[in-house]
Each structure stands twice: as C-alpha cells, then as structure tokens.
Amino acid sequence: MTHAERVDNDEGTERGSGSAESGTSEVRTPKALPGPVEAIRLSYSHDEDWWDSYGGRPEIWYASADLVDHDTNEVIEHVGDFEFYRADPYETGDLFGVLDGHDGDVGLVAGVILNLRTREFRDDLDGIIGSFGSAMLILNSATMNKEWRGTGVGTVLAGRAIKRLGTGCRGVACYPAPLDDPGESQNDGGRENAHQALRRSWERLGFEHYRKGVYVLDLGTVTLGRSLASLTKQVDALPQPDLDAWIDARTEE
C-alpha cells in the first residue's frame, strides 16, 4: 500500500478543451460534487487486544468517510478511507523494526524521520516541526472513491482526521505516492503529474518536504486549523446536490 494515494487532484475543477502541453489556455470550471458534503461523516476505529502493550506492535487507527442519513444513521454511500500509525519511540523500543516489520511502506517513512542509531526522531526534524510531544502520526494511506477525487474533499477529510488523531503528537508525516487502479496504465509523465498533484494537495494543508520524498506537518502551530478552515470554505462553495432531495433519491433506489 502506498502512502497518501488517490486523494485529490490539484484543484476541485474540471478542465476544458484547452491543453497546457499544447500551449493553449485551459478553461477550468468548478467540479460538481457527487453528493452533499454535509452528509459526510468520519468514523474512527482502532483494534486493541487484552494483552497489548504496544511494545511489539504498532498503534494503527482507521478513519472511514461515508455519506449518512443523519435522521436514521444509515450509511448510504462510502466515500473514502484513511489509515494512520501513531509512532512513539518512548513507548516502543525498536520503533523502526516494529513499523517496518508490520508494513514496509510505513517503514520507509519511519526510516526517514528516525535516527536508526539512537532509535529516536532525527534532530533536524526540530527545524521543521516543534519538539512538543513525543509521538509522530504517520499517514499511511488515503484513498477516495473515484467520483470524489479531484474535488478537494479528500484533502479536507484527511486534515480533519489528522486534527482528531494528532492530539499529543508533535507532527504528522506522509509519503505522497499515487497507486494505479487495477488495469490502469500510466506513462512516466502521467505518473509524475499524479505525484505533483498529490504533493500540492498535502502542501495546501501545510505539509512541507522534509527529506527523501517524505512530507511533514507541524501540529504545534495553527497552520492546520487555518488551512482546514480555508479549504472547507472552498469545498462548501462547490456545486452539490440538495441534501434532502439527494437522500430521498438514494433511499428510493
């Protein structure tokens, strides 16, 4: 599983007939949302067994985004999924070994932010994120259903999940890398464009490049809160179905 995959394109827009590669201008119009965002609910889950001490297994949190009828609490449609690892070298002795042994992709990020000799976070992280808190949150995957991609909704939902799960963490790290759909092929140019779009999505939340392709966000500042407020306002302004009419139409199907 790759990190921070398939969330959003650079903007919640659709392209017109022009092409930037051909030198002609592009006409961008707001992309209509497939459902009303006010019906989206984020639900969180975490498995913990009786004997867990977190010394030998990672702490994993899952966030699921769904369109819900709030009157009945019925889930009408799935929107996306997010997976986070909470990494604290003071709780887990061999943090890199535990994370890498559980998921190689998480190990990739851990190997960049950890000093493998001291088994603590690298000192140069202090130049980007604050030292308040002993843990880091790692965003391992962020996947939106195809019709929701490119709307900006995925970026907002990821930001809200980070804000909810990042309590006590000094920062959050991710490795933006797109995952091709089964049967979908991309040339090098298309893949690089997808990488750039993902990087811009995380940069809009306040992430900045740290090293070796890993991006980090300081949770000790107001950056995330301000970014979320701005991005949420942009998404709310997009064309979208009326809530009651949409629910009535979907429940009658």
C-alpha positions in Angstrom: 0.0 0.0 0.0 1.5 3.4 -0.9 1.2 6.5 1.2 -1.3 9.2 0.7 -2.6 7.8 -2.5 -5.5 8.8 -4.7 -6.9 11.7 -2.7 -7.3 14.8 -4.9 -6.0 16.5 -7.9 -4.5 20.0 -7.6 -7.9 21.7 -7.6 -11.6 20.8 -7.4 -12.0 21.7 -11.1 -12.7 20.2 -14.4 -10.6 21.0 -17.5 -12.0 22.5 -20.6 -10.8 21.6 -24.1 -7.6 23.5 -24.0 -4.3 21.8 -23.2 -1.4 23.2 -21.3 1.0 20.9 -23.1 -0.1 22.1 -26.5 0.4 25.8 -25.4 -3.3 26.6 -25.4 -5.1 28.0 -22.4 -7.3 25.8 -20.2 -10.8 26.7 -19.1 -11.5 25.4 -15.6 -15.0 25.2 -14.1 -15.9 24.1 -10.6 -16.3 20.3 -10.4 -19.8 19.4 -9.1 -19.7 17.1 -6.1 -21.4 13.7 -6.4 -23.1 14.1 -3.1 -23.8 16.8 -0.4 -20.8 17.2 1.8 -22.9 18.0 4.9 -24.0 14.3 4.8 -20.3 13.1 5.2 -19.4 11.5 8.5 -15.9 10.4 9.6 -15.9 7.3 11.8 -12.8 6.1 13.6 -11.7 2.6 14.7 -8.8 1.0 16.4 -8.2 -2.6 17.5 -6.7 -3.3 20.9 -6.4 -6.7 22.4 -6.4 -7.5 26.1 -2.7 -8.2 26.2 -1.5 -5.3 24.0 1.4 -3.3 25.5 2.4 -1.6 22.2 5.9 -2.6 22.8 5.8 -5.1 19.9 3.1 -4.0 17.6 2.1 -0.6 16.0 -0.8 1.5 17.1 -3.0 1.8 14.0 -6.1 4.0 13.5 -8.6 3.8 10.7 -10.9 6.6 9.5 -13.8 5.9 7.2 -15.7 8.6 5.4 -19.4 7.9 4.5 -22.5 9.7 3.3 -25.0 9.2 6.1 -28.7 9.9 6.6 -28.4 11.7 9.9 -32.0 11.1 10.7 -31.7 7.3 10.6 -27.9 6.9 10.9 -28.0 4.8 7.8 -24.8 4.7 5.7 -25.9 5.5 2.1 -22.6 5.6 0.3 -18.9 5.1 1.1 -16.6 8.0 0.2 -13.1 7.1 1.3 -10.6 5.5 3.8 -7.6 6.7 5.8 -5.0 4.7 7.7 -2.7 6.2 10.4 0.1 4.9 12.5 0.9 6.6 15.8 4.7 6.3 16.3 6.3 7.0 19.7 9.9 5.9 20.3 9.4 6.2 24.1 6.6 3.6 24.1 8.1 1.2 21.5 11.7 0.3 22.0 12.6 -0.7 18.4 10.1 1.5 16.7 11.6 1.2 13.2 11.7 -2.6 13.5 8.1 -2.8 14.6 6.8 -0.4 11.9 8.9 -1.8 9.1 8.1 -5.4 10.1 4.4 -4.7 10.0 4.3 -2.6 6.8 7.2 -1.9 4.5 5.7 1.4 3.3 5.3 2.7 6.9 8.9 1.5 7.5 10.0 3.7 4.6 8.6 6.8 6.3 9.9 5.7 9.7 13.4 5.2 8.3 13.4 8.8 7.1 12.2 10.5 10.3 14.0 8.3 12.8 17.7 8.2 13.7 18.2 4.4 13.4 21.2 4.5 15.7 19.6 6.3 18.6 16.1 5.0 17.8 14.7 8.5 18.3 13.4 11.1 15.9 16.1 12.8 13.9 17.4 16.1 15.4 17.0 18.0 12.2 13.2 17.5 12.4 13.3 20.2 15.0 13.9 22.7 12.3 10.6 22.0 10.6 8.3 20.8 13.5 8.2 21.7 17.2 9.5 19.4 19.9 6.3 19.4 21.9 5.0 15.9 22.3 6.9 12.6 21.9 4.9 11.0 19.1 4.5 11.4 15.4 1.5 10.5 13.3 2.2 8.7 10.0 -0.5 8.9 7.3 0.0 5.5 5.6 -2.9 5.7 3.1 -5.6 8.0 2.0 -8.0 6.7 -0.7 -11.1 8.4 -2.0 -13.7 6.7 -4.3 -13.1 7.7 -7.9 -16.1 10.1 -8.2 -14.8 12.1 -5.3 -11.3 12.5 -6.4 -10.2 16.0 -7.6 -12.9 17.7 -5.6 -10.8 18.8 -2.6 -13.0 16.8 -0.2 -10.3 14.2 0.4 -7.8 16.8 1.5 -10.3 18.3 3.9 -11.2 14.9 5.3 -7.5 13.9 5.8 -6.9 17.2 7.6 -9.9 16.6 9.9 -8.7 13.1 10.7 -5.2 14.4 11.4 -6.6 17.0 13.7 -8.6 14.4 15.6 -5.9 11.7 15.9 -2.9 14.1 16.2 -3.6 15.0 19.9 -0.3 14.8 21.7 1.7 14.4 18.5 4.4 16.8 17.5 3.7 16.3 13.8 2.5 14.1 11.0 4.4 12.6 8.2 3.4 11.0 4.8 5.0 9.9 1.6 2.8 11.2 -1.3 2.7 8.4 -4.0 -0.2 7.5 -6.3 -1.3 4.0 -6.8 -2.6 3.0 -10.2 -6.1 1.4 -10.4 -6.1 -2.2 -11.5 -5.8 -2.4 -15.2 -4.9 1.3 -15.4 -1.6 2.2 -17.0 0.3 5.4 -16.8 3.3 6.6 -18.6 6.2 8.3 -16.7 4.7 11.7 -17.5 1.3 10.8 -16.2 2.7 9.3 -13.0 4.8 12.3 -12.3 1.8 14.6 -12.8 -0.1 12.4 -10.3 2.8 12.8 -7.9 2.8 16.6 -8.3 -1.0 16.8 -7.7 -0.7 14.8 -4.5 2.2 16.9 -3.2 0.2 20.0 -3.9 -2.8 18.5 -2.0 -0.7 18.0 1.1 1.0 21.3 0.8 -2.4 23.0 0.9 -2.8 21.5 4.4 0.5 22.9 5.5 2.8 19.9 4.8 6.3 20.7 3.6 9.0 18.5 2.2 11.4 17.1 4.8 13.8 14.7 3.0 13.8 11.7 0.6 10.2 12.4 -0.6 8.7 12.4 2.9 6.5 15.4 3.8 5.8 16.6 7.4 3.3 18.9 9.1 3.9 20.7 12.4 0.9 20.1 14.7 2.2 22.6 17.3 1.1 25.6 15.3 -2.2 27.0 13.9 -1.3 26.1 10.3 -3.5 23.0 10.1 -6.5 24.8 11.6 -6.3 27.8 9.3 -5.7 25.6 6.2 -8.7 23.5 7.1 -11.0 26.5 7.5 -10.0 27.9 4.1 -10.2 24.5 2.3 -13.6 23.7 3.9 -15.0 27.0 2.7 -13.8 26.3 -0.8 -15.4 22.8 -0.8 -18.7 24.2 0.7 -18.9 26.6 -2.3 -18.8 23.9 -4.9 -22.0 22.9 -6.7 -23.6 19.9 -4.9 -26.9 18.2 -4.6 -29.6 19.4 -2.2 -29.3 17.2 1.0 -32.9 16.2 1.4 -33.5 15.6 -2.3 -30.3 13.5 -2.6 -31.2 11.4 0.4 -34.8 10.8 -0.9 -33.5 9.8 -4.3 -30.9 7.4 -2.9 -33.1 5.8 -0.4 -35.8 5.1 -3.0 -33.3 3.3 -5.3 
